[in-house]
Amino acid sequence: MLDGKEQNRFNEKSLFWLESESKVKINKWEINDQYDFLDPQHSGYRRFRNPIIHRRLIFFDKQEKYWIAKDIMTGKGFYQYGIKMKATVVRYSIESYAPTIFCNVIYPYEKEIDIKEVLDKVQE
């Protein structure tokens, strides 16, 4: 969500019907023995006064079994991304001026990792 708005508007009386505002583009998709990498973006926030393009790079390391999600918001303006809620899933939020980039590493193990080495794997 961006400033409390979904990438596609919907009618609360018909939750399974969405506007088709969010056009998705796959920039890159790689699958091999070492990792899976997906680089998609969507244009669902182009309807804002200051349009935003949301790109999310997702990297899964098949050897070490962890994920990296790197969000890239291009455009201009100050925005709030999502809200923090108690849940059984991971949720995060950020307030920032666009353009901005933020990364999340999902590493469900006790063993320590070199975070710089991990983040180098999802450079643009």
Buried (B, 14 or more C-beta within 10 A) or exposed (E): EBBEEBBEEEEEEEEEEBEEBBEEEEEEEEEEEEBBBBBBBBBBBBBBEEBBBBBBBBBBBEEEEBBBBBBBBBBEBEBEBEEEEEEEEEEEEEEBEBEBEEBEBEBEEEEEEEEEEBBEBBEE
